[in-house]
Amino acid sequence: MTEPIVLVERDGPVAIVTLNRPDALNALSRALRKEIVKTFQDLAKDDTVRAVVLTGKGRAFTAGVDLKEAGQTGFALGADGGEIDLAKGLEAFPWPIIGAINGFAITGGFELALMCDVLIASEDAKFADTHARVGIVPGWGLSQKLSRMIGISRAKELSFTGNFLTADTAERWGLVNRVCKADELLPAAIQLGHDMASCQPDMLKKYKQLIDEGFAATYGDSLALEIKRSAEHAASVTAESVEEARKAVTERGRGQQG
């Protein structure tokens, strides 16, 4: 029996989504892109999910758009639209997405990584943007997101050369939060998912939305947005709920300190 091209496992409130085309380095065929979007839509409807870990099976996170398929059928990347609009599909997911980058994340695969909220990399991970070499204009946000994350000069170096970026350099440049040994990557990502899932659910969703919307705005507009959302949320907060939350946070802090 053929395995699904996207595998979904559960560890309590954390869903582990694995791209499962290892023989093709998890290349993003139309079928895989469609299945990724459907998977996140289904998980968004699951009331028990609070975070997702996204990774790839085998030697790659994903090597990007399936160029062999594209050469035969043509493709529109960001303009795919409809049921396989990958960027909009992940953007609409309300909970944190942790990218566990286990190997190659190239071009479209690099863009998929940048759709995650947090990145953790295996020591074997390598990033590359080869859009300029294969004659494709990015359509999933890389040309704008990357420079905002690592600085415009470093982003131009990567995009204008197509050279690989190692995991260690990616961590030093601020692209990934940390680098793990290969066998420690998934456990670390799942644990981070549990840490996030332990926050107040409503607050977790609101905070993700606030950060993402502010990131896309000017600094002045984003500050105004924060003040507006803070005032709106304050109306639902009581002194009793704040005191209960304070006790829980204090207890957790003591536990983390041993």
C-alpha positions as CSV (number, residue, x, y, z in Angstrom):
1,M,0.0,0.0,0.0
2,T,1.4,3.4,-1.0
3,E,2.1,5.8,1.9
4,P,0.4,9.2,1.9
5,I,2.6,12.1,0.6
6,V,2.0,14.0,3.9
7,L,2.1,12.1,7.2
8,V,0.4,13.4,10.3
9,E,1.2,12.2,13.8
10,R,0.1,13.5,17.2
11,D,1.9,14.1,20.4
12,G,-0.9,15.5,22.5
13,P,-1.7,19.1,21.3
14,V,1.3,19.1,18.9
15,A,0.8,17.7,15.4
16,I,3.8,16.5,13.5
17,V,3.4,17.0,9.7
18,T,6.0,15.2,7.6
19,L,6.5,15.7,3.8
20,N,6.8,12.2,2.5
21,R,8.4,12.1,-0.9
22,P,12.0,11.2,0.2
23,D,13.0,9.7,-3.1
24,A,12.3,13.1,-4.7
25,L,13.8,15.1,-1.8
26,N,10.2,16.0,-1.0
27,A,10.0,18.1,-4.1
28,L,6.8,20.2,-4.1
29,S,4.7,18.7,-6.8
30,R,1.2,20.1,-7.3
31,A,-0.2,17.1,-5.5
32,L,2.1,17.7,-2.5
33,R,1.3,21.4,-2.4
34,K,-2.4,20.6,-2.5
35,E,-2.1,18.0,0.3
36,I,-0.1,20.4,2.5
37,V,-2.8,23.0,2.3
38,K,-5.5,20.5,3.0
39,T,-3.6,19.1,5.9
40,F,-3.3,22.5,7.6
41,Q,-6.9,23.3,6.8
42,D,-7.9,20.0,8.6
43,L,-5.7,20.7,11.5
44,A,-7.1,24.2,11.9
45,K,-10.5,22.6,12.4
46,D,-9.2,20.2,15.1
47,D,-10.0,21.8,18.5
48,T,-7.3,19.7,20.2
49,V,-4.3,21.1,18.1
50,R,-2.3,24.0,19.5
51,A,1.0,23.8,17.5
52,V,2.4,22.1,14.5
53,V,5.9,20.8,13.7
54,L,6.6,20.7,10.0
55,T,9.5,18.6,8.7
56,G,10.6,16.4,5.8
57,K,11.3,12.7,5.5
58,G,14.8,11.6,4.4
59,R,17.7,13.9,3.4
60,A,15.6,17.0,2.7
61,F,13.1,19.3,4.3
62,T,12.1,20.0,0.6
63,A,14.2,20.7,-2.4
64,G,11.6,23.1,-3.7
65,V,9.1,23.0,-6.6
66,D,9.2,19.8,-8.6
67,L,11.0,21.2,-11.6
68,K,10.7,17.9,-13.6
69,E,6.9,18.1,-13.3
70,A,6.9,21.9,-13.9
71,G,8.9,21.4,-17.1
72,Q,6.2,19.1,-18.4
73,T,3.1,20.9,-17.2
74,G,4.1,24.4,-16.5
75,F,3.5,26.1,-13.2
76,A,2.5,29.4,-11.6
77,L,4.1,29.2,-8.1
78,G,2.6,31.9,-6.0
79,A,-0.1,32.4,-8.5
80,D,-1.3,28.8,-8.2
81,G,-4.3,30.0,-6.3
82,G,-7.4,28.1,-5.4
83,E,-6.9,24.9,-3.4
84,I,-3.2,24.8,-3.7
85,D,-2.3,28.3,-2.7
86,L,0.5,27.2,-0.3
87,A,1.5,30.6,1.1
88,K,-2.1,31.6,1.9
89,G,-2.9,28.2,3.2
90,L,-0.2,28.3,5.9
91,E,-0.7,32.0,6.6
92,A,-4.3,31.2,7.5
93,F,-3.3,28.6,10.1
94,P,-4.0,30.1,13.5
95,W,-1.5,28.2,15.7
96,P,2.3,28.3,15.8
97,I,4.1,26.4,13.1
98,I,7.6,25.2,14.0
99,G,9.8,24.3,11.0
100,A,12.2,21.4,11.8
101,I,14.6,21.7,9.0
102,N,16.2,18.3,8.7
103,G,18.2,18.7,5.4
104,F,18.0,20.7,2.2
105,A,15.6,23.6,2.0
106,I,16.1,24.9,-1.5
107,T,14.3,27.8,-3.3
108,G,10.6,26.9,-3.0
109,G,11.6,24.7,0.0
110,F,13.3,27.8,1.5
111,E,10.1,29.7,1.0
112,L,8.1,27.0,2.7
113,A,10.5,27.2,5.7
114,L,10.0,31.0,5.9
115,M,6.2,30.4,6.1
116,C,6.9,28.8,9.6
117,D,6.8,30.9,12.7
118,V,10.0,29.5,14.2
119,L,12.8,27.5,12.6
120,I,15.0,24.9,14.3
121,A,17.7,23.2,12.1
122,S,19.6,20.0,12.1
123,E,23.3,20.3,11.8
124,D,22.9,18.8,8.3
125,A,20.4,21.5,7.2
126,K,21.3,23.7,4.2
127,F,19.4,26.6,2.7
128,A,19.7,28.0,-0.8
129,D,17.8,30.4,-3.0
130,T,18.3,29.5,-6.7
131,H,15.5,31.5,-8.2
132,A,17.9,33.7,-10.2
133,R,19.7,30.6,-11.5
134,V,16.6,28.7,-12.7
135,G,14.8,31.8,-14.0
136,I,11.9,32.0,-11.6
137,V,10.7,35.0,-9.7
138,P,9.7,34.1,-6.1
139,G,6.0,34.0,-5.5
140,W,5.7,32.8,-1.9
141,G,7.4,35.7,-0.1
142,L,11.1,34.9,0.0
143,S,12.2,38.1,-1.7
144,Q,10.6,40.2,1.1
145,K,10.7,38.0,4.2
146,L,14.4,36.9,3.9
147,S,15.8,40.5,4.0
148,R,13.6,41.4,6.9
149,M,14.9,38.4,8.9
150,I,18.6,38.5,8.2
151,G,19.2,41.9,6.6
152,I,19.1,43.1,3.1
153,S,22.8,42.6,2.3
154,R,22.9,39.0,3.5
155,A,19.7,38.3,1.7
156,K,21.1,39.7,-1.6
157,E,24.2,37.6,-1.2
158,L,22.1,34.4,-1.0
159,S,19.7,35.3,-3.7
160,F,22.2,36.7,-6.2
161,T,24.6,33.7,-5.9
162,G,22.4,30.7,-5.1
163,N,25.1,29.5,-2.7
164,F,24.3,27.2,0.2
165,L,23.9,28.6,3.7
166,T,24.9,26.1,6.4
167,A,22.9,25.5,9.6
168,D,25.6,27.1,11.8
169,T,25.7,30.3,9.6
170,A,21.9,30.3,9.5
171,E,21.9,30.4,13.3
172,R,24.5,33.1,13.5
173,W,22.5,35.2,11.0
174,G,19.3,34.8,12.9
175,L,17.5,32.7,10.4
176,V,17.1,29.7,12.7
177,N,16.7,29.8,16.4
178,R,19.0,26.9,17.2
179,V,20.9,24.0,15.6
180,C,20.5,20.4,16.9
181,K,22.1,17.1,16.2
182,A,20.1,15.2,13.7
183,D,18.5,12.8,16.2
184,E,17.7,15.6,18.6
185,L,15.9,17.8,16.0
186,L,12.4,16.4,16.1
187,P,12.3,16.0,19.9
188,A,13.5,19.6,20.4
189,A,10.8,20.9,17.9
190,I,8.1,18.8,19.6
191,Q,9.1,20.1,23.1
192,L,9.0,23.7,21.8
193,G,5.5,22.9,20.4
194,H,4.4,21.8,23.9
195,D,5.9,24.9,25.5
196,M,3.8,27.0,23.1
197,A,0.7,24.8,23.5
198,S,0.8,25.3,27.3
199,C,-0.1,29.0,26.9
200,Q,-3.6,30.3,27.1
201,P,-5.2,29.1,23.7
202,D,-7.1,32.3,22.9
203,M,-4.1,34.5,23.8
204,L,-1.7,32.3,21.8
205,K,-3.8,32.8,18.6
206,K,-4.2,36.5,19.2
207,Y,-0.5,37.0,19.8
208,K,0.5,35.2,16.7
209,Q,-2.0,37.3,14.7
210,L,-0.8,40.5,16.2
211,I,2.9,39.8,15.5
212,D,2.3,38.7,11.9
213,E,0.1,41.7,11.1
214,G,2.5,44.1,12.8
215,F,5.4,42.6,10.9
216,A,3.7,43.4,7.6
217,A,3.1,47.0,8.6
218,T,5.2,50.1,9.3
219,Y,6.7,50.4,12.8
220,G,4.3,53.3,13.7
221,D,1.2,51.4,12.4
222,S,2.2,48.3,14.2
223,L,2.5,50.1,17.5
224,A,-0.9,51.6,17.0
225,L,-2.2,48.1,16.2
226,E,-0.8,46.8,19.4
227,I,-2.4,49.5,21.5
228,K,-5.8,48.9,19.8
229,R,-5.6,45.1,20.3
230,S,-4.4,45.5,23.9
231,A,-7.3,47.8,24.7
232,E,-9.8,45.4,23.1
233,H,-8.4,42.4,25.0
234,A,-8.3,44.3,28.3
235,A,-12.1,44.4,28.3
236,S,-12.2,40.6,28.8
237,V,-9.6,40.5,31.6
238,T,-10.5,40.3,35.2
239,A,-8.4,40.8,38.3
240,E,-9.1,37.2,39.3
241,S,-8.0,35.8,36.0
242,V,-4.7,37.8,36.2
243,E,-4.0,36.5,39.7
244,E,-4.6,32.9,38.6
245,A,-2.3,33.4,35.6
246,R,0.3,35.0,37.8
247,K,0.4,32.0,40.2
248,A,0.6,29.6,37.3
249,V,3.5,31.5,35.6
250,T,5.4,31.8,38.9
251,E,5.0,28.1,39.6
252,R,6.2,27.3,36.1
253,G,9.2,29.5,36.5
254,R,10.2,27.8,39.8
255,G,9.9,24.5,38.0
256,Q,12.2,25.6,35.2
257,Q,14.8,26.7,37.7
258,G,14.7,23.3,39.4
